[in-house]
């Protein structure tokens, strides 16, 4: 790996993660590249570094995305996605494989179960007034994701420290998982925007959060879409700065399928958006990260 940073921001070394190069990804498959020239810098930090923060590009109505499942008795279970093309599922599947085990329990499962209960959308009932509400049950707040024009609604960060074990050294250390969610400006799968009643398939609840989190204002206004993303990125930087973390691995929420018609445009600008978020946070905080990995397409 090239040890030289791509740029500096106030003495913080910035490394760009090439999202056109699959070797850069955080995946189960890339664990086999460790020790080689194809080794992912981000994965090496996760394997070996204390005080590293890993940003998870999450669905705002379902932390953990497709890894977060519930059965018809509202019992949480983790569904692995080792071949996922989405950042959230691939990163969580990899991290779950190295989480330190205590009493045969995987703490990531516990964490996601709590997050989905506090921040996840409820099972859809077919009610337009309630099925598009995104909740924060810690702060007792909510907003209608379908109609909100407020970028600060996307300034929600939640997560926690989690112990992982390096499979080579067998040493345990803590990393911080920072769940954030950008706007969903994707094209709806059908013309009818009204809520659909939820389904239960093979005993598993189907929450349909991909459709229910589509923002009409974000789809209409690219400038608003960008401000919503910036709010999400800044929320993560602020939280990890308060935790005095040393290294940060950023994600790129709302740059893939959630970008809709803006996909090509936002991908071209994404690394600059991350730098803008970092520079803005640095104006009001004293802590400085030593190294930050920023996605670039």
N, C-alpha and C positions, 0 to 999 in steps of 0.2 A: 504493500500500500504506500502511496505517496505521502510522506509525513508532512509535507509543506501545505499550509492552509491556502484556500482559494482567495481569501480576503480576511481583513480584520474589521471588527466593529468594537471600538473602544477597548482595545487590547484583548478582546475575545477572538479566538481563532475560529474562522468559519470554514467548514468543509461542505462541499456540495455533494449530495447523494444523487447519482445519476439514475433517474427513474426509467430510463430507457434500457438500462443494463440490469438484467435479472440477478446478477451476482451481488448487486448492492442491497437487495431486499432482505428483510428479516423473516426468514422462513425455515421450516424444518429441513427442507432440502439443502439450504446453504450452510447448515451446520457441518456438512461434510467438506466444506471448503476451508475449514479452519486450519491455519498454518500454511496455507498456500497463497500465491499471489492473487488469487480470486477471492480472498477472504473479505467479508463485509466488515468495514470499520464499525458500523453500528452494532453488529452482532458481537464483535470482540469487546466492545464496551459493556454490553449487557452481560457477557460471560464473566468479565473480570473486574469491573469497576464498581466501587462504592460511590454513593452520591451521584448516580446518573439518573436522569429523568427520561422516560420513554413516553412520547405523546401518542395517544391512540385516537385515530380519526373515527369517532363513534357516530352512530345514528342517534339523533337527539331524542328520539322516543324509545330507544332500546339499547342501552349501554351493552356492548359486547356483540351487537349485531346478531348474525346467524349462529354464533357460538352460544348465545343466551337463549335457552329453550325452557318452556314450562309445560308440564303435563296438565291434564284436565283437573287435577287436584291442586293446581297452583304450586306444584313442587318443581324447583329449579333443577336443571341438569345442563352440563356443558357438552356441546356437540363439537367435536374437532373438525377442522377444515384445513387439512395439511396442503391441499392443492388450490386453496382459494386465491383468486386474483385480486381480492380487495385487501387493503392494508390491515384493517381492524381484525378480520378473522385470521389472516396468516400470522400476524404478530402474536396474537393471543394464543394461538395453537402452539407456536414455538415456545413462548414464555412458559406456558403451562407445563411443557415437557421438562423444564429445568427448575420449577418451583420446588423449594425445600419441603419435603414431606414431614408432617407431624401427625402421628397416630393414624397413618394411612389416609389422611385427608389432604386434599389439595386446596391451599388457601385461596388460590385464584377463583375457584368455584364459589367459595364463601363470599369473596369480595364482589363478584359479579351478581350473585344472588341478592346481596344487600343493595347494590346499585340499581338493579332492575326494579326492585321494590320501591326505592326512594324516588327514582327519576324516570322509570319507564312508563309508557302509555298503558292504560288499562285495556283489557280485551274489548274490541269494538262491539257496540250494541246496535249500530245503525242510527244513532242519534247525532245529527250534524253539530249540535251545540257542544257536545262533550267529546266526541270521538277524535277531534283534532286538537284537543288540549294537551299541552306538554306540561308536566308537573314537576315541581321541586318540593317534595314532601318534608324536607328538612326546614325550609324557609316558609312553607305554606304559601307558595306562589305558583302561578300558572299563566300560560298565555296560549292563544290560538295560533298554532304554527301555520295554519292555512292563510291567515290574514295579517299577521304581525308585520309592521314596517319598521320595527325598532331593532337596530343592530345590537343593542345591549342585551336583548333577549338571548343572543347567542354567546354572550360572555359568561357562560356557565362552565366551570371546571370542577371536576370531582375525581377523586382517586385516593390512593394510599400507597404506603411503602409495603413492599413484599420481598420476602427472602427467597433468593435463588441459589442454586448450587452449581458451580462450574464443574462440568463432567470430567474435565481433565485433572484439575488440581484438587477437586473434591472440597474446595473451600466455599463456605457460605458467605453471602454478602447481600445487602439490600439494594433494590432499585425502586424507583418511584414510577408508578403508572398514572399518567395524567390523561383523563378522558375529556375530550372536547368534541364539539359538534358544530359543523358549519351548516349553512342553508342548503336545502334540497331544491334545486331549480330544474329538475329533470322533467321530462315529458310524461304526463300521466298515461297509464296503459290503456285507458279508454276515455271517452268524451265526458262521461258522467262524473262530476266532481263530488257528488254527495257521498256520504259515508256508507260503507257496506257492513253488514252484520258479520261478525267474526265466525270462523269455522273451527271445528275440531277435527283433525285428521290423524288417524292412528293414535288417538289419545293425546295428541300434542296440540296446544293452542296456536292458532295462526293469527298473529297480530297485524299483519299487513302494514307495518310501519314504513315501508318503502313508499307506498302510495300516500299514506296519511300524513307524512311529514313534508310533502311538497308545498313550497311557499309560492303563492301566486305573486306577491310583490317582488320577490327575488327573480322570478322568471321574467317579469316585465322590465326590470331596471338593473342593468349590469353594475352601475355604480353602487346601488344598495347591496347587491349581491357581494361585492368586494368588501364593503364596510362590515357586513355581517361576518365574513370570513376573518377579517382583521380583528374584530372583537373576540372571536374564538381563540385566535392565535395569541393575542395579548393576555387573555385570561390564563392561559397555560404558562406563559413566561412569567407573569406576576406571581403565580402560585409557586413555581419552582424557584424563583428568586427568593421568596419568603422562606423557603426551606433550605436556602444556602446550598443548593445543589451545584456540583462542579461541572458536570457535562450534561448536555441536553441533546436528545435525538428528536427532531421535529417530524411531524407527519404533514400530509397535505389534504386536509378535509375539503370536500366539495370540489375536487379537481378531476374526478373521474365521472362516473355515471350521474352523480348529483349535480354536475356542472351543466348538464343539458346542452343547449345550443352554445353555451359559453366555453365549452371544454377546451378548444384549441387556444382561445384567447387567454383564459385564466392560467393554463399550463405555461404559456410563454412568460407570464408575469409572476408566477408563484414565488420564485426565490426572492424577488424583490419585495413581495408582500411580506414574507417572513422577516426579511431584514428591516423593513419599516416597522413591523411589530416589535422587534427587539430594540431598535433605536428609540421608539416611543416609550417603552417600558424603562429603558435606561435613564430617561430624563427625570424619572421620579423615584428611582431606587438606587441604593448605593452598592448592592451586591453585583458582582460581575462574574459571569460564567467563564470558565477557562476555555471551553470548546463547545461549539454547537454544530450539529449536522443539520443542514437545510436541504429539502428536496428540490431538485431541478429536473425539468423535463427536456 
